Amino acid sequence: MSAIAGLFEETERLKLRFIRAYERLYELGRISAADLDEVIDALDRMDELSKEELAAKLGKFRELDLDQGKEEARGGK
């Protein structure tokens, strides 16, 4: 396998991990379906987006209260 093919495969794996993580946030009710669609679209088009555009699209979710999501996953409030 060439280095480029290996890099492509690793990039695709990372995209899938991001998508799974955001799908989990959607399942927990932390993001909307529209937010999830926006993330998936950004990841699909990440080669077309500048670093700044990609950071802006994904970075808006940085302020989520993830501790609340952990509590809900454990059956708490």
Buried (B, 14 or more C-beta within 10 A) or exposed (E): EEEEEEEEEEEEEEBEEBBEEBBEBBEBEBBEEEBBEBBBEBBEEBEEBEEEEBEEBBEEBEEEEEEBBEEEEEEEE
